[in-house]
Amino acid sequence: MYRLFLIAVLLVVLYYLIRRAMRKIGQSGALEKLRDSGASGSHMVQDPVCRVFVPRENAVREQIGGQTYFFCSRGCATAFEKQLSS
């Protein structure tokens, strides 16, 4: 009877050790993916007119009033300029 109890306890301990090791492996892989995505410069910016998020490298960049704005299209950029002038 004690042998079964001892085996059950050892299996539970082994289960938690394996689970903990798998979590550490998964977390380190996730950190590497975050570092890689940050290095590529794929930050998202929000268009101030239509509120759409666009990758920064694909956005239309405009200098308006000494400040840089990012837009999803030329149409949104001109609409924003008209909004500011009125």
N, C-alpha and C positions, 0 to 999 in steps of 0.2 A: 504494500500500500504506500509506504514511504517512497519507494522507487518511482511510482507513477507521479506522485506529487513533486518529487525532485526533477523528474523529466519535464513535467509541465512548466515548472518555474524556469528551467533552463531554456525551454523553447520560447517562452514569453520574453526573456532577456535577450535571446538571440534575435527575435523579431524586432524589438526596439532598437537594437544596435544596427541591424541591417537597414531599417527604416531611416535612422538618423544619418547613416552614411549615404544613402540614396538622396536625401534632401540636400546634403552638402554638395554632392556632385551636381545636382540640378541647379542649385543656387549659383555655383561658380560658372556654369554654362550660361545662365541667364545674365550674369554680370558681364561676361565676355561679349554677348550679343548686344547689350546696351552700350558698351564701349565702342563696338564696331559701328553701330548706327549713329552714335554721336560723332564719330570721326568723319563720317561721310557727309556731314552737314545737311542732313535731311530734316531741318527744323521746320515746323509749320508756322505760318503767319496767317492772321485773320484779315480779310478784306474789310475795310471800315464801311463800305457801302452795303454789300449784300451779306456780310457776316460769314462768308465761306472760308474755310481753312484751305490754304494752298501751300505746297512745298516752297520754301524760300527761294530755291534755285530756279523755280519755274514761274515765280510771281513777277508781275510788271512793277518795276521800281520807279517811283516818281519823287522828285524833290519839290515840295510845295511849302513855301513860307519858311525855308531853312530846315525843314524836317523831312525825313525820309518816310514815305508811305509805301505799302505793298498792296497790290491789287490783283484780282484774279484775271482781269482783262483790261484792254484799253478803254472799253466802254465804261467800266466802273471808275477808271481813273478820270475820264472827262466828266462823268456825272459828279464825282467828288469835287472837282475843281469848280464846277458850276454851283454846287451847293455852298462852297466856301465864298464864292464871289457874290452870292445873293444875300 
